[in-house]
Amino acid sequence: MTAKLFQPITFRNITLKNRIVVSPMCQYSSADGYANDWHLVHLGSRAVGGAGLIICEASAVTPEGRITPDDLGIWKDDHIPMLQRITSFIHEHGSVAGIQLAHAGRKASTTSPWKGHKTLLPEEGGWQTLAPSPIPFNEGDPAPKEMTKADIMQCVHDFKTAALRSIQAGFKVIEIHAAHGYLINEFLSPLTNHRTDEYGGSFENRNRFLLEVIDAVREIWDESRPLFVRISATDWVEGGFTIDDAVALANVLQTKSVDLIDCSSGGVSPLQQITAGPSYQVPFAEAIKKQTGMATGAVGIITSAQQAEGILEQGQADVVLLAREFLRDPHFPLHAARELQQDIAWPVQYERAKRG
């Protein structure tokens, strides 16, 4: 009997060979947004390791949308050739290449984690950040610029042109990053969106920017192509975005040709109170799936084959996304198949080790 983890799943014209997804993980290893050999090896090794879908890290749709100067980007055509090389390798080895389109909003202009993860000042190469409202992330940080309607329209256009480059680069899935306190999440959350125009206030108004981004992307990313959205299903702060809001948002996204909601949480406020543990975010995916019928992806300290299989068997999600476990074990799917007694194909170059 085929384990649920290794049953194929189809989204529009794309079939994943299994339900194991490499979650987008920032590598902070780019210069001027360019992918390089690190990204080829990092992402390519997960394809060799048997993942069904590999989502490339948050890729900035503008230079100002980078979290750090070391972020990957897709804001200019010169970024495409190396990304094409990476997607070709992923597809050659039976996985599907996806990309996460992102804008960091007020959490931009910082240094990479191993460089202190501190705010970059202008004299250090920092830049003016953007947000729905001029509220800094940390007290004492430079305030972001409140986006004008022209800024919003330009950003929507930037996501659209990034979608075109994603097609040219060979990606088969796009995920829009609307989580972790970055720009779209900042519009969604009442903690960070204090606007009084049509982009703020009511739940419907706070959704507007995300829906405009989706519509613009769908003008390029046609109906044959899968579109995912990553959300923070709760802010983990009183008065913030809640799982009930996430369920309501999912009902809206179902009408916008979104195929899956990638259910993460947090990141919008330094005041968040999170109790993390194995599968701690899985209930968000389960609630959205069961209350809306929407396909969901489960994340959050998923580290074993049995744990991942149990999530799918219990109907809590449709796919599982692993991040740090894939950093520890690029060949997690091959090892999971052995643990679940599934006979799956290995790369021919590795066959002699399959039953060793």
Secondary structure as the mmCIF struct_conf table of DSSP 4:
data_model
#
loop_
_struct_conf.conf_type_id
_struct_conf.id
_struct_conf.beg_label_comp_id
_struct_conf.beg_label_asym_id
_struct_conf.beg_label_seq_id
_struct_conf.end_label_comp_id
_struct_conf.end_label_asym_id
_struct_conf.end_label_seq_id
HELX_RH_3T_P HELX_RH_3T_P1 LYS A 4 PHE A 6
BEND BEND1 GLN A 7 GLN A 7
STRN STRN1 ILE A 9 PHE A 11
TURN_TY1_P TURN_TY1_P1 ARG A 12 ASN A 13
STRN STRN2 ILE A 14 LEU A 16
BEND BEND2 LYS A 17 ARG A 19
STRN STRN3 ILE A 20 VAL A 22
STRN STRN4 ALA A 31 ALA A 31
TURN_TY1_P TURN_TY1_P2 ASP A 32 GLY A 33
STRN STRN5 TYR A 34 TYR A 34
HELX_RH_AL_P HELX_RH_AL_P1 ASP A 37 VAL A 48
TURN_TY1_P TURN_TY1_P3 GLY A 49 GLY A 50
BEND BEND3 GLY A 52 GLY A 52
STRN STRN6 LEU A 53 ALA A 60
BEND BEND4 VAL A 61 THR A 62
HELX_RH_3T_P HELX_RH_3T_P2 PRO A 63 GLY A 65
BEND BEND5 ILE A 67 THR A 68
TURN_TY1_P TURN_TY1_P4 PRO A 69 ASP A 70
STRN STRN7 GLY A 73 GLY A 73
BEND BEND6 TRP A 75 LYS A 76
HELX_RH_3T_P HELX_RH_3T_P3 ASP A 77 HIS A 79
HELX_RH_AL_P HELX_RH_AL_P2 ILE A 80 GLU A 92
TURN_TY1_P TURN_TY1_P5 HIS A 93 GLY A 94
STRN STRN8 VAL A 96 ALA A 102
HELX_RH_3T_P HELX_RH_3T_P4 GLY A 105 LYS A 107
BEND BEND7 SER A 109 SER A 109
STRN STRN9 THR A 110 THR A 110
HELX_RH_3T_P HELX_RH_3T_P5 PRO A 113 LYS A 115
TURN_TY1_P TURN_TY1_P6 GLY A 116 GLY A 116
STRN STRN10 THR A 119 THR A 119
HELX_LH_PP_P HELX_LH_PP_P1 LEU A 120 LEU A 121
HELX_RH_3T_P HELX_RH_3T_P6 PRO A 122 GLU A 124
TURN_TY1_P TURN_TY1_P7 GLY A 125 GLY A 125
STRN STRN11 LEU A 130 ALA A 131
BEND BEND8 PRO A 132 PRO A 134
BEND BEND9 PHE A 137 ASN A 138
TURN_TY1_P TURN_TY1_P8 GLU A 139 GLY A 140
BEND BEND10 ASP A 141 ASP A 141
HELX_LH_PP_P HELX_LH_PP_P2 PRO A 142 PRO A 144
STRN STRN12 LYS A 145 GLU A 146
HELX_LH_PP_P HELX_LH_PP_P3 MET A 147 THR A 148
HELX_RH_AL_P HELX_RH_AL_P3 LYS A 149 GLN A 168
TURN_TY1_P TURN_TY1_P9 ALA A 169 GLY A 170
BEND BEND11 LYS A 172 LYS A 172
STRN STRN13 VAL A 173 ALA A 178
TURN_TY1_P TURN_TY1_P10 HIS A 180 GLY A 181
BEND BEND12 TYR A 182 TYR A 182
HELX_RH_AL_P HELX_RH_AL_P4 LEU A 183 LEU A 188
TURN_TY1_P TURN_TY1_P11 PRO A 190 THR A 192
BEND BEND13 ASP A 197 ASP A 197
TURN_TY1_P TURN_TY1_P12 GLU A 198 TYR A 199
BEND BEND14 GLY A 200 SER A 202
HELX_RH_AL_P HELX_RH_AL_P5 PHE A 203 ILE A 220
BEND BEND15 TRP A 221 TRP A 221
TURN_TY1_P TURN_TY1_P13 GLU A 223 SER A 224
BEND BEND16 ARG A 225 ARG A 225
STRN STRN14 LEU A 227 SER A 232
BEND BEND17 ALA A 233 ALA A 233
BEND BEND18 TRP A 236 VAL A 237
TURN_TY1_P TURN_TY1_P14 GLU A 238 GLY A 239
BEND BEND19 GLY A 240 GLY A 240
HELX_RH_AL_P HELX_RH_AL_P6 ILE A 243 LEU A 253
HELX_RH_3T_P HELX_RH_3T_P7 GLN A 254 LYS A 256
TURN_TY1_P TURN_TY1_P15 SER A 257 SER A 257
STRN STRN15 LEU A 260 SER A 264
BEND BEND20 VAL A 268 VAL A 268
TURN_TY1_P TURN_TY1_P16 PRO A 270 LEU A 271
TURN_TY1_P TURN_TY1_P17 PRO A 278 GLN A 281
HELX_RH_AL_P HELX_RH_AL_P7 VAL A 282 THR A 292
STRN STRN16 THR A 296 ALA A 298
BEND BEND21 GLY A 300 ILE A 301
HELX_RH_AL_P HELX_RH_AL_P8 ALA A 305 GLU A 313
TURN_TY1_P TURN_TY1_P18 GLN A 314 GLY A 315
BEND BEND22 GLN A 316 GLN A 316
BEND BEND23 ASP A 318 ASP A 318
STRN STRN17 VAL A 319 LEU A 322
BEND BEND24 ALA A 323 ALA A 323
HELX_RH_AL_P HELX_RH_AL_P9 ARG A 324 ARG A 328
TURN_TY1_P TURN_TY1_P19 PRO A 330 HIS A 331
HELX_RH_AL_P HELX_RH_AL_P10 PHE A 332 GLU A 339
TURN_TY1_P TURN_TY1_P20 LEU A 340 GLN A 341
HELX_RH_3T_P HELX_RH_3T_P8 VAL A 348 ALA A 353
TURN_TY1_P TURN_TY1_P21 LYS A 354 ARG A 355
#
